[in-house]
Amino acid sequence: MFPTYVFGWPTGQEKGDYLAVDLGGTNLRVCLVTVMGDGKFEITQTKYRLTEDQKQEDGQKLFDFCAESLKTFIETNLADATGGFVLKEGEKLSLGFTFSYPCLQEKIDHGILIRWTKGFGAPNTEGENVAAMFRKSLEKYDVPVELTALINDTTGTLLASHYVNPTTKIACIFGTGCNAAYMEHVKNIPKIQNLGIDPEADIAINCEWGAFDSFEHEHLPRTKYDIIVDESSNKPGEQAFEKLISGKYLGEILRLIICELIDDGVLFLGQNTYKLENPYVFDTAFLSLMESDPTDELLMIIGIFSHFFAVETTLAERQFFRALAKLVSRRAARLSACGIASIVSKMGYLEEGCSVGADGSLYNKYPGFADRIHEGLVDIFGDKGRNIVTHHAEDGSGVGSAIIAAMTKVRKAQGLFVDI
C-alpha cells in the first residue's frame, strides 16, 4: 500500500495541454493530451519500440532514449506552420511520467526504484531516483518540459476514470499482472502523519495488491497446483494474490492439472504428450478460446490441442477441459471480487454504491470475467452487491497521467503541500 501524493479527485474543470510518457514493457508511449474540462479530452500519441538491448543497457541511456523520443514527438506535434514551436520562449509543458515499476515515493515528482520488473534489467537504476535520472536526460536534450508527476498506471486509471465518470471510486487492473487503487483519508494513514498534511485531505493509494498474503500464505486458499506455480517461479513466496488471479498464471495452473492427469493415466493414453510438459506453454488465451467455443463438437479445442500440442482429444475430454477452464477463471474472477469488496467495505461505499474502473486483458477479453466479478460481489454482499458496478476504465497511463500532472500543477500554484 503506497501513498501516491495525488491529492483528491479531479474537479472536471482541469484544462490545458499536458504531456504524458509511459515507459511500458514493450513500447515507450508519448502522448499529448488536451484536457477540455467536463470529462472531455483529446489525445495524440506515438509509440517508440524498445529493444531488448535498451532494457538491459545502462539506466541513464534508457532515459536518454525517453528524452530523445519525447523531443522528436514535440517537434512533430507542436510545430507551427513555419516549423517553429507553438510554445513561447522559455515556456514548458507539464509532463506526467507513468513508471509502473515498484518505487518508493516521498513526493509526487520523486521515486526510488526498488526493483525492475517486466523484463527490464538496466543497471545503475535500482536504488536511484528515476525522476532525477529522467530530468537529467531532459536537460541534456533541452526538452521544453517540466516533470510534474511520477505515477503508477493503476493510479492514473483511477483518476482518468473518475474524470470521465465521477461515480468511479476504485480502479483495478486485471491483466498479465493485477493491481488496484483507491482514494484514502490522510488521517487513516499513519506512515505520513509526520508530513503536516491536512488530516481531512484525501490521497490516492496504490494498493499493489498482487503482493497480498505473500510469504506467510495465511489467508488465500491455495491448491497444490498454486504451490507448484509459486515454488517454480522466479520469485517464490512473492506476489501470492497475483499468482491466483492474473493472466500470466491461469494457463499454467490448467496445464499443471492436465499434466497430473496424464501422469495418472487418465488422459491421452498412448500419445506423446511431451509438448505439454514445458512450463507456461499453455497460454491463458487458450482458456478464453475454450470457453467461447460455440460448436457442439468443440472444434476450437480440437485445434488448440492438435496444432499446439500434437495430441488428439475425445469429445468427453474437450468438455472436461472447458469445465476446467471455467473453474480456473471463475476462481480468479471471484478472488478479484474479494479484493474489490475489501476496499468497498473499508471505505463504506456499499450503501451509496460506486463504479469500479477496470482494465487489462482478462477483464476486456476473457468471456464472462466481468460477470463473474459481479456474481462474486452479490455473493459477498447480497443484493446490495449490485450497487458496485465495474466498467471499462479510461486510459490510465496516458490520459490519467496528464490529468494528474494538471491537478499537481494547480495544487502547487495554490500553495498546497508544495514540497510533496
C-alpha positions in Angstrom: 0.0 0.0 0.0 1.8 3.1 -1.3 0.7 6.7 -0.9 1.0 8.3 -4.3 0.8 12.0 -3.3 -2.1 12.5 -5.7 -4.5 14.6 -3.6 -8.2 14.3 -4.1 -10.3 13.9 -7.2 -10.2 16.0 -10.4 -12.7 18.8 -10.4 -13.7 18.2 -14.0 -12.6 21.8 -14.7 -8.9 21.0 -15.5 -7.9 22.4 -18.8 -4.8 22.8 -21.0 -2.2 20.8 -22.9 -0.2 18.2 -21.0 2.3 15.6 -22.0 2.4 12.0 -20.8 5.3 9.5 -21.2 4.6 5.8 -20.4 7.6 3.5 -20.1 6.0 0.2 -20.7 7.4 -3.3 -21.1 7.4 -3.3 -24.9 7.0 0.3 -26.0 7.6 3.9 -24.9 4.4 5.7 -25.4 4.3 9.5 -25.7 1.0 11.4 -25.6 -0.2 15.0 -25.9 -3.4 15.3 -24.0 -5.6 18.3 -24.4 -7.8 18.4 -21.2 -11.0 20.3 -22.0 -13.0 20.1 -18.8 -16.3 18.4 -18.1 -14.8 14.9 -18.6 -13.6 15.7 -22.1 -10.2 15.3 -23.7 -8.3 14.9 -26.9 -5.2 12.8 -27.3 -2.4 12.5 -29.9 0.1 9.7 -29.3 3.1 7.9 -30.8 4.7 4.6 -29.7 8.5 4.1 -29.9 9.7 0.5 -29.9 12.0 -0.6 -27.0 14.7 -3.2 -28.0 15.8 -5.9 -25.6 19.2 -4.3 -25.6 17.8 -1.0 -24.4 16.1 -2.7 -21.5 19.5 -4.1 -20.3 21.9 -1.3 -21.0 22.8 1.5 -18.6 19.8 3.1 -17.0 20.8 6.7 -17.9 21.0 5.6 -21.6 17.4 4.3 -21.3 16.2 7.7 -20.0 18.2 9.4 -22.8 16.2 7.4 -25.2 13.0 8.5 -23.5 14.1 12.2 -23.7 15.1 11.9 -27.3 11.8 10.3 -28.2 9.8 13.0 -26.3 11.7 15.7 -28.1 11.0 14.1 -31.5 7.3 13.9 -30.6 7.2 17.6 -29.5 9.0 18.7 -32.7 6.5 16.7 -34.8 3.3 17.6 -33.0 3.8 21.1 -31.6 5.3 22.8 -34.6 3.6 25.8 -36.2 3.2 26.5 -39.9 6.7 27.8 -40.2 8.3 24.8 -38.4 8.8 26.6 -35.1 7.4 25.7 -31.8 4.0 26.9 -30.8 5.5 27.2 -27.3 6.6 30.6 -26.3 10.3 31.3 -25.4 11.0 29.7 -22.1 7.6 28.1 -21.8 7.5 24.5 -20.6 4.7 21.9 -20.8 3.9 19.9 -17.7 4.7 16.2 -18.0 3.2 13.2 -16.3 5.6 10.2 -16.3 4.0 6.8 -16.0 6.6 4.5 -14.5 4.8 1.3 -13.4 7.6 -0.4 -11.5 7.8 -0.7 -7.7 9.0 2.6 -6.4 9.3 4.3 -3.0 7.9 7.8 -3.3 8.3 10.6 -0.8 6.7 13.2 -3.1 4.9 13.2 -6.4 7.8 14.1 -8.6 10.3 11.7 -7.0 10.6 7.9 -6.9 13.3 5.4 -5.8 13.2 2.3 -8.0 13.0 -0.7 -5.7 13.4 -3.3 -8.4 12.9 -3.7 -12.2 10.1 -6.0 -13.5 8.6 -6.8 -16.9 12.0 -7.9 -18.3 14.0 -4.8 -17.6 17.4 -5.1 -16.0 19.1 -1.7 -16.8 22.0 -1.4 -14.4 22.7 1.7 -12.2 19.0 2.3 -11.8 17.7 0.2 -8.8 18.0 2.3 -5.7 18.2 5.5 -7.7 15.7 8.4 -8.1 14.3 7.6 -11.5 12.6 11.1 -11.8 16.0 12.8 -11.2 17.6 10.5 -13.9 14.9 11.4 -16.4 15.3 15.1 -15.6 19.0 14.8 -16.3 18.2 13.4 -19.7 15.6 16.1 -20.4 18.1 18.8 -19.7 20.8 17.1 -21.8 18.5 17.2 -24.9 17.0 20.6 -24.0 13.4 19.3 -24.0 10.9 22.0 -23.0 9.0 20.2 -20.3 8.7 20.1 -16.6 8.4 16.6 -15.0 5.4 17.3 -12.7 4.3 13.9 -11.6 5.7 10.3 -11.4 2.8 7.9 -11.3 1.7 4.2 -11.5 -0.7 3.3 -14.3 -3.3 2.0 -11.8 -3.4 5.4 -10.1 -3.7 7.0 -13.5 -6.6 4.7 -14.3 -8.4 5.7 -11.1 -8.1 9.5 -11.8 -8.9 9.2 -15.6 -11.9 7.1 -14.9 -13.2 9.4 -12.3 -12.7 12.4 -14.5 -15.0 10.9 -17.2 -17.4 9.2 -14.7 -17.4 10.8 -11.2 -19.1 7.8 -9.6 -15.8 5.9 -10.0 -14.2 5.4 -6.6 -11.9 2.4 -7.3 -9.7 1.3 -10.2 -8.4 -2.2 -10.9 -6.1 -3.8 -13.5 -6.8 -7.5 -14.4 -4.3 -8.5 -17.0 -0.8 -10.1 -17.0 -0.5 -8.6 -13.6 -3.1 -7.2 -11.2 -3.4 -4.1 -9.0 -5.9 -1.7 -7.6 -6.0 2.0 -6.5 -8.5 4.0 -4.4 -8.7 7.3 -2.5 -8.0 7.2 1.2 -8.3 9.8 4.0 -4.9 11.1 5.2 -6.0 10.7 8.8 -6.1 6.9 8.3 -2.5 6.6 7.0 -0.1 6.5 10.0 3.1 6.4 7.8 2.5 10.0 6.5 1.2 11.7 9.7 4.6 13.5 10.2 4.3 15.4 6.8 2.0 18.0 8.1 -0.8 17.2 5.5 -4.3 18.2 6.4 -5.8 15.0 8.0 -9.1 15.7 6.3 -7.4 15.6 2.8 -7.7 12.6 0.6 -4.8 10.9 -1.1 -4.7 8.1 -3.8 -3.3 4.8 -2.7 -1.6 2.3 -5.0 -2.5 -1.0 -3.4 0.0 -3.3 -5.1 -2.5 -6.0 -4.0 -0.8 -8.6 -6.1 1.6 -9.0 -3.1 -1.3 -9.7 -0.6 -0.6 -12.8 1.6 3.0 -13.2 0.3 5.5 -15.3 2.2 3.2 -16.2 5.1 0.4 -17.6 3.0 -2.1 -17.4 5.9 -5.2 -16.2 4.1 -5.6 -17.3 0.5 -6.9 -20.8 -0.3 -4.0 -22.3 -2.3 -4.2 -25.6 -4.1 -1.2 -27.9 -4.7 -1.1 -26.5 -8.3 -0.8 -23.0 -6.9 2.0 -24.0 -4.7 3.9 -25.5 -7.7 3.4 -22.3 -9.7 4.8 -20.3 -6.8 7.7 -22.5 -5.9 8.9 -22.8 -9.5 8.5 -19.1 -10.2 11.5 -16.7 -10.4 10.2 -15.1 -7.1 9.0 -17.8 -4.8 6.8 -16.6 -2.0 6.1 -13.2 -3.6 3.0 -11.9 -5.4 0.8 -14.6 -3.8 -2.5 -13.0 -4.8 -1.4 -12.2 -8.3 -0.4 -15.9 -8.9 -4.0 -16.9 -8.3 -5.8 -14.3 -10.5 -3.6 -12.8 -13.1 -3.5 -13.7 -16.8 0.2 -14.7 -16.6 -0.6 -17.8 -14.4 -4.1 -19.1 -15.3 -2.9 -21.1 -18.3 -0.1 -22.6 -16.3 -2.5 -23.7 -13.5 -4.6 -25.5 -16.1 -1.5 -27.1 -17.7 -0.4 -28.5 -14.3 -3.8 -30.1 -13.7 -3.7 -31.7 -17.2 -0.1 -33.0 -16.6 -1.1 -34.6 -13.3 -4.0 -36.4 -15.0 -1.6 -37.5 -17.8 0.8 -38.9 -15.2 -2.2 -40.7 -13.5 -3.0 -42.4 -16.8 -6.4 -40.6 -17.2 -5.7 -38.5 -20.3 -4.1 -39.1 -23.8 -3.3 -42.8 -23.4 -0.8 -44.0 -25.9 0.0 -40.5 -27.1 3.2 -38.5 -26.9 2.5 -35.5 -24.6 6.0 -34.0 -24.3 4.9 -30.7 -25.7 2.6 -30.2 -22.7 5.5 -30.7 -20.3 7.1 -27.3 -20.7 6.1 -24.6 -18.2 3.9 -21.8 -19.5 3.3 -23.3 -22.9 -0.5 -23.3 -22.2 -1.4 -19.6 -22.7 -4.3 -18.1 -20.8 -5.7 -17.1 -24.2 -6.4 -20.8 -24.8 -8.7 -20.8 -21.8 -10.6 -17.9 -23.3 -10.9 -19.7 -26.6 -12.0 -22.9 -24.9 -14.8 -21.2 -23.0 -16.0 -19.3 -26.0 -16.1 -22.3 -28.4 -19.6 -22.2 -30.0 -19.5 -25.6 -31.7 -21.2 -28.8 -30.5 -18.0 -30.7 -31.2 -15.8 -28.1 -29.6 -13.8 -27.7 -32.7 -11.7 -24.8 -31.4 -10.5 -27.0 -28.5 -9.6 -29.7 -31.1 -7.5 -27.2 -32.9 -5.7 -26.0 -29.8 -4.6 -29.4 -28.7 -3.8 -30.8 -32.2 -2.0 -27.7 -33.5 0.0 -26.6 -30.5 0.5 -29.9 -28.6 0.1 -32.7 -31.3 -2.5 -34.7 -29.3 -5.9 -35.9 -30.2 -8.9 -35.4 -27.9 -12.2 -37.1 -27.4 -15.4 -35.0 -27.0 -15.6 -36.0 -23.3 -12.1 -34.7 -22.8 -12.8 -31.5 -24.6 -15.9 -30.9 -22.4 -13.8 -31.7 -19.4 -11.1 -29.2 -20.4 -13.7 -26.5 -20.9 -15.2 -27.1 -17.5 -11.6 -26.9 -16.0 -11.0 -23.6 -17.8 -14.3 -22.3 -16.3 -13.2 -23.4 -12.8 -9.8 -21.7 -13.0 -11.1 -18.4 -14.5 -14.2 -18.3 -12.2 -12.0 -18.6 -9.2 -9.8 -15.8 -10.5 -12.8 -13.5 -11.0 -14.3 -14.3 -7.6 -11.0 -13.7 -5.8 -10.8 -10.4 -7.7 -14.3 -9.6 -6.4 -12.9 -10.2 -2.9 -10.3 -7.5 -3.5 -12.9 -5.0 -4.7 -15.1 -5.9 -1.7 -12.4 -5.3 0.8 -12.0 -1.7 -0.5 -15.8 -1.2 -0.7 -16.1 -2.4 3.0 -13.2 -0.3 4.3 -14.4 2.9 2.7 -18.2 2.4 3.3 -19.2 2.5 -0.4 -21.8 -0.3 -0.3 -24.9 1.7 0.6 -24.5 4.5 -1.9 -22.8 2.3 -4.4 -19.9 3.1 -6.7 -18.3 2.4 -10.1 -15.1 0.5 -10.5 -12.9 1.4 -13.5 -11.4 -1.9 -14.7 -8.8 -2.5 -17.3 -6.5 -5.3 -18.5 -6.7 -8.2 -20.9 -8.6 -10.6 -18.6 -11.3 -8.0 -17.9 -11.5 -6.8 -21.5 -11.1 -10.0 -23.5 -11.9 -13.1 -21.3 -15.6 -14.1 -21.9 -17.7 -13.7 -18.7 -14.9 -12.4 -16.5 -16.7 -9.2 -15.6 -20.0 -11.0 -15.0 -18.2 -13.4 -12.6 -16.8 -10.5 -10.7 -20.3 -9.1 -10.3 -21.6 -12.6 -9.3 -18.9 -12.7 -6.6 -19.8 -9.2 -5.3 -23.5 -10.3 -4.9 -22.4 -13.5 -3.1 -20.4 -11.4 -0.7 -22.8 -8.5 -0.1 -26.2 -10.0 -1.1 -28.4 -7.8 -3.3 -26.5 -4.7 -2.2 -23.6 -6.1 -4.2 -25.4 -4.9 -7.3 -24.6 -1.3 -6.2 -21.0 -2.0 -7.1 -20.6 -1.9 -10.9 -17.4 -2.4 -12.9 -16.9 -0.6 -16.2 -14.2 -0.3 -18.8 -11.6 2.1 -17.5 -10.2 5.1 -19.2 -6.5 5.2 -20.4 -4.6 5.5 -17.1 -1.0 5.7 -18.4 -1.9 8.5 -20.9 -5.0 10.5 -20.0 -4.7 9.7 -16.3 -1.0 10.7 -16.2 -1.9 14.0 -17.9 -4.8 14.8 -15.6 -2.6 14.1 -12.5 0.0 16.5 -14.0 -2.7 19.1 -14.4 -4.0 18.6 -10.8 -0.5 18.8 -9.4 0.3 22.0 -11.3 -2.9 23.6 -10.0 -2.2 22.4 -6.4 1.3 23.7 -6.2 0.2 27.0 -7.8 -2.3 27.3 -5.0 0.5 26.7 -2.4 -1.0 23.4 -1.2 1.6 20.8 0.0 4.1 22.3 -2.4 7.1 20.2 -1.0 5.3 16.9 -1.7 
